[in-house]
Amino acid sequence: MTQTTAPRQLAERIKAVALEVGALTFGDYVLASGQRSAYYFDGRMLTLSARGAALVGEALLPVVRVSGAEAIGGPTLGADPMVTAVSLFSAQDGGAALDAFIVRKGEKDHGTGKLIEGPLARESKVAIVDDACSTGGSLIHAVGAAEAAGHEVVLVACILDRNQGGGDYFRNRGYAFAALLTADAEGNITVAD
């Protein structure tokens, strides 16, 4: 894998690996949003596979770099392997290293009680990522937590945009939004433009 691989080619390879490892399946599913779907995308199956993690890290790093982000984070559990992959690639490409962080679903009731975990400098410019975006709920939570902690969200991104309103939510509020893949209601998955 080289850094000169075209983003479109990387996205096609991500889709192929998602199918190979069972991260993308077809049937009748109920999503976290309560909506029904003809397909299911389990991004963790993709990003916890060695090939999937490498492809996602390589594909997302240039998008994150262009945004000016100084760190990358997202909602646990879907974003955890993604932010690690991008952070690792950033330490190897000659650019500034991007530290990773995760946003918990709620503050801990023990220890330091943190909502955000990771070596995140104060008032950082951050990218918020997740494996998929449907209505955007998990991403909205993570963006809100980052902003409440004083950070500037310069990018919201995902592997798969399900086109169920989440991407539009962010774009309509002035956030840069990016996806590697997009889907329609019938489960046709294509490379995002």
C-alpha positions in Angstrom: 0.0 0.0 0.0 1.4 3.4 -0.9 0.5 6.9 -0.1 0.1 7.6 -3.8 -3.0 5.3 -4.1 -5.9 7.4 -5.3 -8.6 8.0 -2.7 -11.2 6.5 -5.0 -9.2 3.3 -5.4 -8.7 3.1 -1.6 -12.5 3.5 -1.1 -13.1 0.7 -3.6 -10.6 -1.5 -1.7 -12.3 -0.6 1.6 -15.7 -1.7 0.2 -14.2 -5.0 -1.0 -12.6 -5.8 2.3 -15.9 -4.9 4.1 -17.6 -7.5 2.0 -14.8 -10.1 2.5 -14.7 -9.8 6.3 -18.5 -9.7 6.8 -18.7 -6.0 7.8 -21.2 -5.4 5.0 -24.2 -7.8 4.9 -27.6 -7.8 3.3 -30.9 -8.7 4.8 -33.5 -7.1 7.0 -32.1 -5.1 9.9 -33.2 -2.6 12.6 -30.7 0.2 13.1 -29.8 2.0 16.3 -32.0 4.9 15.0 -35.0 2.5 14.9 -35.1 2.6 11.1 -35.2 -0.6 9.1 -32.5 -1.3 6.5 -31.9 -3.7 3.7 -28.2 -3.9 4.6 -26.0 -3.7 7.7 -22.6 -2.1 8.0 -20.6 -3.2 11.0 -17.6 -0.9 10.8 -15.9 -2.5 13.7 -15.6 -5.8 11.7 -13.8 -3.7 9.0 -11.6 -1.6 11.2 -10.6 -4.4 13.6 -9.3 -6.4 10.6 -5.7 -5.6 9.8 -6.3 -4.8 6.2 -9.4 -2.8 6.9 -7.7 -0.7 9.6 -4.8 0.0 7.3 -7.0 1.0 4.4 -9.2 3.3 6.5 -6.2 4.9 8.1 -4.6 5.6 4.8 -7.8 6.9 3.2 -8.8 9.2 6.1 -5.4 10.7 6.9 -5.3 13.0 3.8 -8.8 14.2 4.5 -8.0 14.9 8.1 -4.7 16.7 7.1 -6.5 19.0 4.6 -9.0 20.0 7.4 -6.2 21.4 9.5 -7.1 19.1 12.5 -4.5 18.7 15.2 -6.1 15.5 16.7 -8.7 12.9 15.7 -11.4 11.4 17.8 -14.9 10.0 17.9 -17.5 8.1 19.7 -16.5 4.9 21.4 -16.7 2.1 20.2 -17.0 2.6 16.5 -14.4 5.2 16.2 -11.8 3.7 18.5 -9.9 1.6 15.9 -10.4 4.3 13.2 -8.7 7.0 15.3 -5.9 4.7 16.2 -5.3 3.8 12.5 -5.2 7.4 11.4 -3.0 8.4 14.3 -0.5 5.7 13.5 -0.4 6.6 9.9 0.2 10.3 10.9 3.3 9.3 12.8 4.8 7.7 9.7 4.0 10.1 6.9 6.4 12.9 7.8 3.7 15.3 8.8 2.7 16.4 12.3 1.6 13.5 14.5 -2.1 13.5 15.2 -3.0 12.2 18.6 -6.2 10.2 19.0 -9.0 10.5 21.5 -12.3 8.9 22.2 -15.6 10.3 23.5 -17.5 8.2 26.0 -21.3 7.8 25.9 -21.4 9.5 29.4 -19.0 10.7 32.0 -17.4 8.1 34.2 -18.7 8.0 37.8 -15.3 7.1 39.1 -11.6 8.1 38.7 -11.3 11.5 36.9 -14.9 11.3 35.5 -13.7 12.2 32.0 -16.0 12.2 29.0 -13.1 12.6 26.6 -10.1 10.2 26.9 -6.8 10.8 25.3 -3.8 13.2 25.1 -5.8 16.1 23.7 -4.2 19.5 24.0 -6.5 22.4 25.1 -8.4 24.3 22.5 -7.3 21.9 19.7 -8.7 21.8 16.2 -10.2 18.3 15.9 -11.7 15.9 13.4 -14.6 13.8 14.7 -15.0 10.4 12.9 -17.2 7.3 13.2 -17.6 4.1 11.2 -21.1 5.0 9.9 -23.5 8.0 9.8 -27.2 7.4 9.7 -29.1 10.2 11.6 -25.8 11.4 13.1 -26.7 10.8 16.8 -23.3 9.4 17.9 -21.4 12.0 15.9 -23.6 14.8 17.2 -22.8 13.6 20.8 -19.0 13.5 20.1 -19.0 16.9 18.4 -21.0 18.4 21.3 -18.6 16.9 23.8 -15.5 18.2 22.0 -17.0 21.7 21.6 -18.1 21.8 25.2 -14.5 21.0 26.2 -13.3 24.0 24.2 -12.1 22.4 21.0 -12.9 23.5 17.4 -14.4 20.8 15.2 -13.0 21.3 11.7 -14.2 18.0 10.2 -16.8 15.4 10.7 -16.2 12.2 8.7 -17.3 8.6 8.4 -16.5 5.5 6.4 -20.1 5.0 5.3 -22.8 7.7 5.0 -26.1 6.0 5.0 -27.8 9.2 3.6 -30.4 9.2 6.3 -30.0 12.8 7.4 -26.8 12.8 9.4 -24.5 14.2 6.7 -27.0 16.9 5.9 -27.3 17.8 9.6 -23.6 18.6 9.7 -23.4 20.3 6.3 -26.4 22.5 7.2 -24.7 23.7 10.4 -21.5 24.6 8.5 -19.3 21.6 9.4 -17.0 20.1 6.7 -18.4 16.6 6.3 -16.7 13.7 4.4 -17.5 10.1 3.8 -15.5 7.4 2.0 -18.6 5.4 0.9 -22.3 6.3 0.5 -25.4 4.1 0.4 -29.0 4.4 -0.7 -32.1 2.8 0.9 -31.7 -0.3 -1.3 -28.2 -0.9 0.0 -26.3 0.2 -3.1 -22.9 1.1 -1.8 -20.8 3.5 -3.9 -17.6 5.5 -3.5 -18.4 9.0 -2.2 -17.5 11.9 -4.5 
